């Protein structure tokens, strides 16, 4: 018995070490490929796909095969849907119903139908044609967003509209995640209709459960957790909610990702949305990378010679159908031809969710391996060709447009340089005062604080105050701080202020920062870090007191202002430097 136990122990250790070796190899190759892709300004999702091809079983070289790999990677899609749900809460869907909701839904429906008809006429079964239509209808928000940012077009009319429609496409992928697994369970028409109806009913019940749980439990839960002021506890709470919702929908026989989306929608209505997105992003990015690696491992380059006559037409069908459908739909709203064509070209590219739907269809046996290879290869080729179309969307659209530019009555004009907001870090006494002044002056702003009571008070005041740690780089990235016109740091914690200023100076030095400081030394540290102004509270209070005294002594206001400004210009850093010398 002891020898058997020892052998089992040694076998377990050997297996663990083999898995560790494969994990290390996976990480090393992923870092090398993704860093290279980032330096070349190529979307990292394509880099992860290449890692999967390199380490997959279909290419020469080492192969990574960890049993838990696919299960772990599936949660990447869960967290991706969770993040998308945060940005599409019920009130936001209500606001977008006439603009992006109609266009986004119509594009997916028409593309799925049109592509499905072509694939069916090519000789494929109806269910396979439906899957191809759903896969081809998706576009890559990652590729569109990164290329638009690189070209400075993210705030243009076509850029904003294209990104909004692309993000909404991700939402429309949720019904496909419910329907496609059902298609693999039964093929008889009457049984299939009943099974689909039952699946839709279960989805509705799951939605109601998560909806009411979100309304009654989530906000009190996160209020309780946030009062502890622990980012670790907050992150654990986010993971618990996302995974619990995924487990709930999975228990109903639905996909894990559907539950993640529902949980995100509920949290998207709360003041904790930005901090939740910040907390989940590292897990989402890593696990989503694993998911794309898993997709790449399914890709077999050796079969390309035998399926190229399907993949090339598939790529062309994807690019052309989406470009034409989107351009026609946007043009119908009254938008000029140039804007319509540019929007259509943006959405022509294949999408990551298309690859996710291929994986679901393969796992559900709706399509076979060869059909899966055709779909995957077509999407990958469209990502490469679509990136070129996006990069040169202006010149291409100019050639395709047949009408002069006119104002679009159907879609509100999206300014090339939209009004920027002020970001306030901290909603204590100073933050509240700044918010009142900005609001009175008609200046838009958003404020963040880590005290849920202050956040609740700010919202009761009618101001856009959300829960979040402004020193968290993930939060700043999530709220797109690079678009801000000014950052005001209104809290007194030096380390947090320095982290926020350091991040801004590295990533978006164009955003000016003014900060609150407790004393002269902290003011100097903040100025050295990159703040434009950092006013020490004690000295500023003394200056205002002195100014009041001079005013009561009938000294002219212009002279008082000149004296105070002179003290500021002369006193802050020079006084501190003299103190250091002594």
PAMAR-278871 format. One line per 4 residues: their letters; for each residue x, y, z of C-alpha. Coordinates in steps of 0.25 Angstrom, whole numbers. Each point is the difference from the previous one (the first is absolute). Last residue first. Example, Ala and Ser with C-alpha at 12.3 -4.5 7.8 and 13.67 -1.06 7.14 Angstrom:
2
SA = 55/-4/29 ~ -6/-14/2
END
This chain:
582
XXXX = 79/296/23 ~ 1/-3/-14 ~ -14/-8/0 ~ -7/12/7
XXXX = 6/9/-11 ~ -6/-10/-11 ~ -13/1/7 ~ -1/15/0
XXXX = 4/0/-15 ~ -11/-10/-3 ~ -12/7/6 ~ 4/14/3
XXXX = 4/8/-12 ~ -12/-2/-9 ~ -10/-2/11 ~ 5/13/7
XXXX = 0/7/-13 ~ -14/-5/-2 ~ -5/5/13 ~ 7/14/-2
XXXX = -6/2/-14 ~ -14/-4/5 ~ 1/10/12 ~ 4/11/-9
XXXX = -11/-3/-10 ~ -10/0/12 ~ 4/14/5 ~ 5/0/14
XXXX = -11/6/9 ~ 4/-6/13 ~ -11/-10/-1 ~ 5/-5/-13
XXXX = 14/-2/6 ~ -6/-8/11 ~ -8/-9/-10 ~ 12/-2/-8
XXXX = 8/-4/12 ~ -11/-11/4 ~ 0/-4/-15 ~ 15/-2/1
XXXX = 0/-7/13 ~ -11/-10/-6 ~ 9/-2/-12 ~ 12/-3/9
XXXX = -7/-11/8 ~ -7/-6/-12 ~ 13/-1/-9 ~ -4/2/-14
XXXX = 5/-9/-11 ~ 0/6/-14 ~ 4/-6/-13 ~ 2/-14/6
XXXX = 12/-7/-6 ~ 6/-9/10 ~ 9/12/4 ~ -12/8/3
XXXX = -6/-11/8 ~ 12/-1/8 ~ 2/15/2 ~ -15/1/5
XXXX = 3/-12/10 ~ 11/8/6 ~ -8/13/1 ~ -11/-6/8
XXXX = -13/-8/-2 ~ -1/1/-15 ~ -11/1/-9 ~ 2/-3/-15
XXXX = -1/6/-14 ~ 3/-9/-12 ~ 1/3/-14 ~ -4/-10/-11
XXXX = 9/0/-12 ~ 10/-9/8 ~ -9/-12/-4 ~ 7/-13/3
XXXX = 12/2/8 ~ -3/14/7 ~ -14/-5/3 ~ 5/-13/7
XXXX = 10/8/8 ~ -11/10/4 ~ -9/-11/5 ~ 11/-7/7
XXXX = 4/13/7 ~ -14/3/4 ~ -1/-14/7 ~ 13/2/7
XXXX = -3/14/5 ~ -14/-3/6 ~ -6/14/1 ~ -12/-2/-9
XXXX = -4/11/-11 ~ 8/-5/-12 ~ -6/8/-11 ~ 2/-5/-14
XXXX = -2/9/-12 ~ -6/-1/-14 ~ -2/-15/0 ~ 0/-8/-12
XXXX = 13/-8/5 ~ -8/-3/12 ~ -7/-11/-8 ~ -9/-5/12
XXXX = 6/-14/-1 ~ 14/5/-1 ~ -1/8/12 ~ -6/-12/7
XXXX = 11/-9/-4 ~ 10/10/5 ~ -5/0/14 ~ 3/13/6
XXXX = -14/5/-2 ~ -6/-11/9 ~ -14/-1/-4 ~ -15/1/4
XXXX = -7/10/-9 ~ -4/15/1 ~ -8/6/-11 ~ -7/11/8
XXXX = -15/1/4 ~ 3/3/15 ~ -5/-14/3 ~ 10/-5/-9
XXXX = 11/7/7 ~ -6/-5/14 ~ 0/-14/-5 ~ 15/1/-5
XXXX = 4/6/13 ~ -7/-11/8 ~ 7/-10/-10 ~ 14/5/4
XXXX = 10/-3/-11 ~ -3/13/-8 ~ -2/3/-14 ~ -5/13/-7
XXXX = -5/3/-14 ~ 0/13/-7 ~ -8/9/-9 ~ 3/16/1
XXXX = -13/8/1 ~ 6/10/9 ~ -9/-4/12 ~ 4/-14/-2
XXXX = 14/3/0 ~ 0/8/13 ~ -9/-11/6 ~ 9/-11/-4
XXXX = 12/8/5 ~ -6/2/14 ~ -4/-15/0 ~ 14/-4/-3
XXXX = 6/9/11 ~ -10/-5/11 ~ 1/-15/-4 ~ -3/-5/-14
XXXX = 14/-5/-4 ~ 6/0/-14 ~ -7/10/-9 ~ 0/-3/-15
XXXX = -3/12/-9 ~ -8/-3/-12 ~ 3/3/-15 ~ -10/5/-10
XXXX = 1/-8/-13 ~ 10/3/-10 ~ -4/-6/-13 ~ -14/2/5
XXXX = -11/-11/-2 ~ -12/6/-7 ~ -12/-7/4 ~ -5/-12/-9
XXXX = -12/1/-9 ~ 2/15/-4 ~ 14/-3/-6 ~ 6/12/-5
XXXX = 4/-1/-14 ~ 13/-4/-7 ~ -1/-1/-15 ~ -5/-13/-7
XXXX = 6/-12/-7 ~ 10/-5/11 ~ 8/-12/-5 ~ 12/7/-4
XXXX = 0/9/13 ~ -3/-12/8 ~ 13/-7/-4 ~ 8/13/2
XXXX = -6/1/14 ~ 0/-14/4 ~ 15/-2/-2 ~ 3/-6/14
XXXX = -13/-6/1 ~ 1/-7/-13 ~ 14/-5/4 ~ -5/-6/13
XXXX = -11/-7/-8 ~ 10/-7/-8 ~ 7/-6/12 ~ -13/-2/8
XXXX = -7/-6/-12 ~ 11/-10/-1 ~ -2/-4/14 ~ -15/-1/-1
XXXX = 1/-9/-13 ~ 10/-9/7 ~ -8/-2/12 ~ -13/-3/-9
XXXX = 7/-9/-9 ~ 7/-8/11 ~ -13/-1/8 ~ -7/-6/-13
XXXX = 12/-10/-1 ~ -2/-3/15 ~ -15/-3/0 ~ -11/10/2
XXXX = -11/-1/10 ~ 8/-9/9 ~ -3/8/12 ~ 15/2/3
XXXX = 2/4/-15 ~ -11/10/1 ~ 5/6/13 ~ 14/1/-6
XXXX = -6/7/-13 ~ -8/9/9 ~ 13/5/7 ~ 7/2/-13
XXXX = -12/9/-5 ~ 1/7/14 ~ 15/3/-4 ~ -5/8/-12
XXXX = 1/0/-15 ~ 2/14/-7 ~ -10/7/-8 ~ -5/8/11
XXXX = 10/12/-3 ~ -3/-1/-15 ~ -15/2/3 ~ 2/12/9
XXXX = 9/6/-11 ~ -10/-3/-11 ~ -12/7/8 ~ 9/12/3
XXXX = 3/2/-14 ~ -14/-2/-5 ~ -7/10/9 ~ -8/-4/12
XXXX = -15/0/-2 ~ -3/-12/8 ~ -1/-8/-12 ~ 15/2/-3
XXXX = 3/-6/14 ~ -8/-13/-5 ~ 7/0/-14 ~ 14/2/5
XXXX = -2/-11/11 ~ -6/-10/-10 ~ 11/3/-11 ~ 12/-1/9
XXXX = -6/-12/8 ~ -2/-8/-13 ~ 13/4/-7 ~ 10/-3/12
XXXX = -7/-13/4 ~ -3/-5/-15 ~ 15/3/-3 ~ 5/-8/12
XXXX = -9/-12/-3 ~ 4/1/-15 ~ 14/-2/4 ~ -3/-10/11
XXXX = -8/-10/-9 ~ 10/-1/-12 ~ 11/0/11 ~ -6/-13/6
XXXX = 10/-11/-5 ~ 12/9/0 ~ -4/6/14 ~ 0/-14/6
XXXX = 14/0/5 ~ -1/13/7 ~ -9/-7/11 ~ -7/10/9
XXXX = -5/-6/13 ~ 12/5/7 ~ -3/14/-4 ~ -13/0/6
XXXX = 6/-5/13 ~ 10/12/-1 ~ -12/9/-1 ~ -6/-6/12
XXXX = 13/2/8 ~ 1/14/-4 ~ -15/2/5 ~ 5/-6/13
XXXX = 11/10/1 ~ -8/12/-4 ~ -12/-3/8 ~ 8/-3/13
XXXX = 7/13/-2 ~ -13/8/-3 ~ -9/-5/11 ~ 5/10/10
XXXX = -1/12/-9 ~ -13/-4/-5 ~ -5/-1/14 ~ 6/14/3
XXXX = -7/6/-11 ~ -14/-6/3 ~ 0/2/15 ~ -11/12/-1
XXXX = -10/-11/-4 ~ -8/-2/-13 ~ 12/-8/-7 ~ 0/-9/12
XXXX = -13/-6/-6 ~ 5/-1/-14 ~ 13/-6/4 ~ -8/-11/8
XXXX = -8/-3/-13 ~ 12/-1/-9 ~ 7/-9/10 ~ -12/-9/0
XXXX = 0/-1/-15 ~ 15/-3/0 ~ -2/-13/8 ~ -10/-5/-11
XXXX = -14/-6/2 ~ -4/-13/6 ~ -7/7/12 ~ 11/-4/9
XXXX = 10/7/-10 ~ -9/13/2 ~ 2/-1/15 ~ 15/-3/-1
XXXX = 3/12/-9 ~ -8/9/10 ~ 9/-6/12 ~ 12/2/-8
XXXX = -2/15/-3 ~ -5/2/14 ~ 11/-7/7 ~ 11/6/-9
XXXX = -5/14/3 ~ -1/-3/15 ~ 15/-5/0 ~ 4/13/-7
XXXX = -7/8/10 ~ 7/-8/11 ~ 14/2/-6 ~ -3/15/-2
XXXX = -3/2/15 ~ -6/12/5 ~ -9/-8/9 ~ -12/9/-3
XXXX = 1/-5/-15 ~ -4/-14/5 ~ -13/5/6 ~ -4/9/-11
XXXX = 4/-11/-10 ~ -10/-9/7 ~ -11/10/2 ~ 1/3/-15
XXXX = 0/-14/-4 ~ -11/-6/8 ~ -14/6/-3 ~ 1/5/-14
XXXX = 11/-10/-5 ~ -8/-11/6 ~ -12/5/-7 ~ 7/0/-13
XXXX = 8/-13/2 ~ -13/-8/2 ~ -7/7/-11 ~ 10/-2/-10
XXXX = 2/-15/4 ~ -16/-1/-2 ~ 1/6/-13 ~ 12/-9/-4
XXXX = -8/-12/4 ~ -12/5/-8 ~ 10/2/-12 ~ 5/-14/2
XXXX = -14/-6/1 ~ -4/7/-13 ~ 13/-5/-7 ~ -3/-15/5
XXXX = -14/1/-5 ~ 4/5/-14 ~ 11/-10/-1 ~ -9/-12/4
XXXX = -10/5/-11 ~ 11/1/-10 ~ 8/-12/3 ~ 15/4/2
XXXX = 2/-2/15 ~ 11/4/10 ~ 10/7/-10 ~ -10/11/-3
XXXX = -2/2/15 ~ 15/4/2 ~ -2/10/-11 ~ -12/7/6
XXXX = 5/5/13 ~ 13/5/-5 ~ -7/6/-12 ~ -9/8/9
XXXX = 13/6/7 ~ 6/4/-13 ~ -9/11/-1 ~ 7/7/11
XXXX = 13/-1/-7 ~ -6/6/-12 ~ -3/12/9 ~ 14/2/1
XXXX = 2/1/-15 ~ -12/9/-2 ~ 6/10/11 ~ 14/-1/-6
XXXX = -5/3/-14 ~ -9/11/4 ~ 12/7/8 ~ 10/-2/-11
XXXX = -10/4/-11 ~ -3/13/7 ~ 14/3/4 ~ 5/-2/14
XXXX = 8/-13/-2 ~ 6/5/-12 ~ 14/3/5 ~ 7/-10/-10
XXXX = 5/-8/12 ~ -12/1/7 ~ -9/-4/-12 ~ 10/-12/-2
XXXX = -1/-4/15 ~ -15/1/1 ~ -4/-7/-13 ~ 10/-12/3
XXXX = -5/-1/14 ~ -15/1/-4 ~ 2/-11/-9 ~ -13/-2/-9
XXXX = -10/-11/1 ~ -10/-4/-11 ~ 9/-10/-6 ~ -1/-9/12
XXXX = -16/1/0 ~ 0/-3/-15 ~ 9/-12/1 ~ -8/-5/12
XXXX = -13/1/-9 ~ 6/-7/-12 ~ 5/-11/9 ~ -15/-2/5
XXXX = -5/1/-14 ~ 10/-11/-6 ~ 11/5/-9 ~ -2/-1/-15
XXXX = 5/14/-5 ~ -15/4/0 ~ 0/-2/15 ~ 13/8/1
XXXX = -6/12/-8 ~ -13/-1/8 ~ 7/0/13 ~ 8/12/-4
XXXX = -12/8/-4 ~ -8/-4/13 ~ 12/2/10 ~ 3/13/-7
XXXX = -14/5/1 ~ -2/-4/14 ~ 14/6/5 ~ -2/13/-8
XXXX = -14/2/5 ~ 3/-2/14 ~ 12/10/0 ~ -8/10/-8
XXXX = -13/-1/9 ~ 8/0/13 ~ 10/11/-5 ~ -10/11/-2
XXXX = -14/-2/5 ~ 3/-9/11 ~ 12/7/5 ~ -6/7/12
XXXX = -8/-13/5 ~ 13/-8/-2 ~ 7/10/9 ~ -11/-2/11
XXXX = 0/-15/-1 ~ 15/-1/2 ~ 9/-1/-12 ~ 14/4/4
XXXX = 1/-9/12 ~ -6/-11/-9 ~ 12/1/-9 ~ 9/-2/12
XXXX = -8/-13/4 ~ 0/-5/-14 ~ 16/1/0 ~ 0/-6/14
XXXX = -8/-12/-5 ~ 8/-1/-13 ~ 13/-1/8 ~ -7/-10/9
XXXX = 1/-10/-12 ~ 15/1/1 ~ 0/-7/14 ~ -8/-12/-6
XXXX = 8/-1/-12 ~ 13/0/8 ~ -4/-10/11 ~ 6/-12/-7
XXXX = 13/7/-4 ~ 6/-3/-14 ~ 10/9/-5 ~ 7/-5/-13
XXXX = 15/2/-3 ~ 4/1/-14 ~ -6/-3/-14 ~ -14/5/-1
XXXX = -14/-7/1 ~ 0/-3/15 ~ 0/14/4 ~ 12/8/6
XXXX = 3/9/-12 ~ -15/1/-5 ~ -4/3/14 ~ 11/11/1
XXXX = -5/5/-13 ~ -14/2/5 ~ 5/7/12 ~ 7/10/-9
XXXX = -12/2/-8 ~ -7/4/13 ~ 11/10/2 ~ -4/9/-11
XXXX = 12/4/-9 ~ 7/13/4 ~ 13/-6/-4 ~ 6/2/14
XXXX = -13/-6/5 ~ 2/-12/-9 ~ 14/-3/5 ~ -4/1/14
XXXX = -12/-10/-3 ~ 10/-10/-6 ~ 11/0/11 ~ -10/1/11
XXXX = -8/-11/-5 ~ 12/-9/-3 ~ 5/2/14 ~ -14/-2/7
XXXX = -3/-13/-8 ~ 14/-6/3 ~ -2/3/14 ~ -13/-7/0
XXXX = 5/-12/-7 ~ 11/-1/10 ~ -10/1/11 ~ -8/-11/-6
XXXX = 11/-9/0 ~ 4/3/14 ~ -14/-3/5 ~ 0/-13/-8
XXXX = 13/-4/6 ~ -5/4/14 ~ -13/-8/-2 ~ 8/-12/-5
XXXX = 9/1/12 ~ -12/0/10 ~ -6/-11/-7 ~ 12/-8/0
XXXX = 2/3/15 ~ -14/-4/3 ~ 2/-13/-7 ~ 13/-3/7
XX = -8/4/13 ~ -11/-10/-3
END
